[in-house]
């Protein structure tokens, strides 16, 4: 059995675009959870800075993660939120213990 690929995606919204970005991120959840290889796709909002959002994701393989990254709903999110996001960082991590 292969170890799932874990993704930590951090999104920082502009201060005046927090609710807009949050609404757009929430739209991704249902479609993404139905994708092949999606084990976990959970959205979090920072308790002290509401502009910070974090997805904790687990994918069955790198190839299925890439399929997600190329999906039409993710591309639409990127297009719609252009100019509303200050920073985006994606970390691919693997559980070692």
Backbone as CSV, one residue per row, in Angstrom:
resi,resn,N_x,N_y,N_z,CA_x,CA_y,CA_z,C_x,C_y,C_z
1,UNK,0.839,-1.194,0.000,0.000,0.000,0.000,0.879,1.250,0.000
2,UNK,0.586,2.173,-0.873,1.361,3.401,-0.918,0.857,4.378,0.138
3,UNK,1.769,5.199,0.613,1.425,6.222,1.590,0.721,7.364,0.879
4,UNK,-0.404,7.807,1.399,-1.090,8.944,0.769,-0.199,10.184,0.756
5,UNK,-0.412,11.015,-0.238,0.286,12.291,-0.338,-0.549,13.327,0.403
6,UNK,0.066,14.000,1.355,-0.633,15.019,2.128,-0.268,16.392,1.592
7,UNK,-1.275,17.230,1.477,-1.103,18.592,0.993,-1.582,19.548,2.073
8,UNK,-0.791,20.578,2.317,-1.217,21.689,3.161,-1.182,22.917,2.268
9,UNK,-2.356,23.435,1.967,-2.474,24.603,1.092,-2.915,25.796,1.921
10,UNK,-2.092,26.838,1.933,-2.395,28.050,2.696,-2.778,29.167,1.741
11,UNK,-3.910,29.774,2.020,-4.447,30.852,1.196,-4.672,32.055,2.094
12,UNK,-4.127,33.204,1.704,-4.361,34.439,2.457,-5.160,35.394,1.590
13,UNK,-6.338,35.733,2.064,-7.219,36.652,1.336,-6.887,38.099,1.688
14,UNK,-7.165,39.000,0.764,-7.084,40.429,1.084,-8.109,40.721,2.168
15,UNK,-7.792,41.668,3.036,-8.645,41.972,4.195,-10.084,42.283,3.798
16,UNK,-10.274,42.939,2.673,-11.636,43.298,2.251,-12.285,42.229,1.373
17,UNK,-11.613,41.096,1.203,-12.129,40.024,0.348,-12.274,38.688,1.087
18,UNK,-12.201,38.722,2.414,-12.224,37.482,3.207,-13.481,36.658,2.936
19,UNK,-14.638,37.257,3.043,-15.881,36.490,2.872,-16.049,36.000,1.436
20,UNK,-15.602,36.784,0.475,-15.658,36.384,-0.926,-14.776,35.161,-1.176
21,UNK,-13.535,35.227,-0.714,-12.606,34.102,-0.902,-13.124,32.870,-0.166
22,UNK,-13.623,33.055,1.043,-14.166,31.934,1.823,-15.303,31.250,1.057
23,UNK,-16.206,32.040,0.503,-17.335,31.484,-0.251,-16.840,30.698,-1.467
24,UNK,-15.823,31.216,-2.149,-15.285,30.529,-3.326,-14.556,29.242,-2.933
25,UNK,-13.845,29.266,-1.812,-13.165,28.058,-1.332,-14.190,26.985,-0.954
26,UNK,-15.262,27.394,-0.303,-16.301,26.439,0.098,-16.927,25.749,-1.118
27,UNK,-17.001,26.450,-2.247,-17.556,25.857,-3.468,-16.722,24.691,-3.982
28,UNK,-15.433,24.650,-3.631,-14.532,23.597,-4.115,-14.739,22.257,-3.404
29,UNK,-15.276,22.303,-2.202,-15.259,21.121,-1.342,-16.066,19.956,-1.898
30,UNK,-17.306,20.165,-2.213,-18.154,19.054,-2.653,-17.610,18.393,-3.920
31,UNK,-17.248,19.198,-4.918,-16.730,18.639,-6.174,-15.408,17.908,-5.968
32,UNK,-14.532,18.494,-5.152,-13.222,17.880,-4.932,-13.342,16.566,-4.177
33,UNK,-14.210,16.513,-3.188,-14.368,15.276,-2.409,-14.893,14.125,-3.264
34,UNK,-15.501,14.421,-4.399,-15.993,13.389,-5.315,-14.930,12.915,-6.303
35,UNK,-13.793,13.601,-6.351,-12.745,13.249,-7.306,-12.072,11.926,-6.943
36,UNK,-11.642,11.203,-7.992,-10.860,9.977,-7.785,-9.609,10.306,-6.994
37,UNK,-9.343,9.518,-5.967,-8.112,9.666,-5.211,-8.167,10.642,-4.063
38,UNK,-9.275,11.361,-3.909,-9.403,12.300,-2.792,-9.774,11.522,-1.527
39,UNK,-8.871,11.513,-0.571,-9.086,10.820,0.698,-9.614,11.799,1.748
40,UNK,-9.064,13.005,1.730,-9.448,14.045,2.698,-9.295,15.399,2.023
41,UNK,-10.231,16.290,2.263,-10.176,17.656,1.707,-10.937,18.547,2.670
42,UNK,-10.235,19.069,3.668,-10.863,19.833,4.743,-10.341,21.265,4.757
43,UNK,-11.263,22.213,4.839,-10.922,23.630,4.862,-10.970,24.151,6.291
44,UNK,-9.961,24.929,6.655,-9.861,25.536,7.986,-9.668,27.043,7.838
45,UNK,-10.108,27.787,8.860,-9.889,29.232,8.913,-9.170,29.541,10.219
46,UNK,-8.134,30.351,10.139,-7.320,30.682,11.306,-8.166,31.372,12.381
47,UNK,-7.975,30.976,13.624,-8.752,31.520,14.742,-8.385,32.963,15.078
48,UNK,-7.175,33.376,14.716,-6.709,34.718,15.087,-6.614,35.670,13.900
49,UNK,-6.534,35.121,12.711,-6.484,35.943,11.500,-7.454,35.352,10.479
50,UNK,-8.666,35.878,10.398,-9.688,35.293,9.527,-9.352,35.354,8.033
51,UNK,-8.312,36.072,7.656,-7.906,36.134,6.249,-7.115,34.897,5.830
52,UNK,-6.700,34.091,6.798,-5.888,32.902,6.506,-6.748,31.644,6.475
53,UNK,-6.663,30.922,5.359,-7.373,29.661,5.173,-6.355,28.565,4.903
54,UNK,-6.651,27.359,5.379,-5.763,26.225,5.148,-6.592,25.016,4.754
55,UNK,-6.197,24.408,3.633,-6.749,23.116,3.254,-5.789,22.042,3.741
56,UNK,-6.319,21.027,4.412,-5.571,19.816,4.735,-6.140,18.756,3.805
57,UNK,-5.272,18.202,2.967,-5.721,17.280,1.929,-4.894,15.997,1.968
58,UNK,-5.520,14.905,1.625,-4.808,13.657,1.412,-5.276,13.065,0.100
59,UNK,-4.309,12.677,-0.724,-4.558,12.144,-2.056,-3.908,10.783,-2.189
60,UNK,-4.539,9.903,-2.952,-4.045,8.539,-3.126,-2.725,8.495,-3.897
61,UNK,-2.492,9.488,-4.762,-1.250,9.497,-5.542,-0.961,10.893,-6.072
62,UNK,0.269,11.086,-6.495,0.674,12.350,-7.112,-0.115,12.592,-8.392
63,UNK,-0.338,11.534,-9.164,-1.069,11.663,-10.432,-2.500,12.135,-10.197
64,UNK,-3.157,11.620,-9.155,-4.535,12.030,-8.874,-4.587,13.437,-8.288
65,UNK,-3.557,13.824,-7.543,-3.463,15.218,-7.093,-3.327,16.127,-8.307
66,UNK,-2.484,15.749,-9.250,-2.286,16.578,-10.438,-3.580,16.724,-11.231
67,UNK,-4.351,15.637,-11.289,-5.648,15.697,-11.968,-6.546,16.736,-11.282
68,UNK,-6.503,16.766,-9.941,-7.264,17.771,-9.188,-6.773,19.177,-9.525
69,UNK,-5.456,19.367,-9.535,-4.894,20.688,-9.804,-5.244,21.177,-11.206
70,UNK,-5.499,20.242,-12.114,-5.874,20.578,-13.489,-7.389,20.631,-13.701
71,UNK,-8.164,20.399,-12.643,-9.622,20.320,-12.771,-10.236,21.668,-13.143
72,UNK,-11.364,21.608,-13.822,-12.030,22.837,-14.250,-12.521,23.659,-13.055
73,UNK,-12.987,23.007,-11.984,-13.480,23.779,-10.840,-12.349,24.502,-10.108
74,UNK,-11.164,23.912,-10.067,-10.043,24.599,-9.429,-9.552,25.752,-10.308
75,UNK,-9.518,25.529,-11.602,-9.125,26.606,-12.516,-10.116,27.766,-12.451
76,UNK,-11.389,27.467,-12.308,-12.411,28.508,-12.190,-12.213,29.303,-10.898
77,UNK,-11.910,28.609,-9.802,-11.635,29.291,-8.530,-10.479,30.291,-8.691
78,UNK,-9.387,29.838,-9.306,-8.217,30.697,-9.494,-8.589,31.938,-10.313
79,UNK,-9.358,31.731,-11.355,-9.765,32.838,-12.227,-10.660,33.834,-11.474
80,UNK,-11.641,33.318,-10.759,-12.622,34.162,-10.066,-11.993,34.956,-8.914
81,UNK,-11.005,34.359,-8.231,-10.411,35.015,-7.059,-9.151,35.814,-7.391
82,UNK,-8.816,35.930,-8.657,-7.636,36.709,-9.039,-7.761,38.125,-8.493
83,UNK,-6.717,38.575,-7.795,-6.733,39.906,-7.196,-7.314,39.951,-5.799
84,UNK,-7.928,38.861,-5.345,-8.519,38.811,-4.001,-7.637,38.045,-3.016
85,UNK,-6.639,37.330,-3.540,-5.752,36.512,-2.716,-4.373,37.164,-2.670
86,UNK,-3.865,37.375,-1.454,-2.552,37.994,-1.251,-1.446,36.968,-1.444
87,UNK,-1.664,35.763,-0.918,-0.606,34.756,-0.923,-1.220,33.367,-0.998
88,UNK,-0.547,32.486,-1.722,-0.955,31.082,-1.815,0.297,30.237,-1.748
89,UNK,0.298,29.255,-0.857,1.445,28.358,-0.733,0.937,26.932,-0.600
90,UNK,1.515,26.052,-1.402,1.139,24.642,-1.400,2.348,23.827,-0.948
91,UNK,2.177,23.078,0.129,3.238,22.178,0.600,2.789,20.751,0.416
92,UNK,3.630,19.954,-0.254,3.394,18.516,-0.383,4.244,17.838,0.675
93,UNK,3.587,17.111,1.564,4.303,16.470,2.664,3.927,14.990,2.745
94,UNK,4.795,14.199,3.351,4.566,12.771,3.508,4.718,12.400,4.973
95,UNK,3.756,11.690,5.492,3.817,11.237,6.891,4.961,10.249,7.052
96,UNK,5.798,10.479,8.050,6.944,9.592,8.267,6.860,8.828,9.586
97,UNK,5.959,9.223,10.457,5.805,8.495,11.724,4.423,8.737,12.298
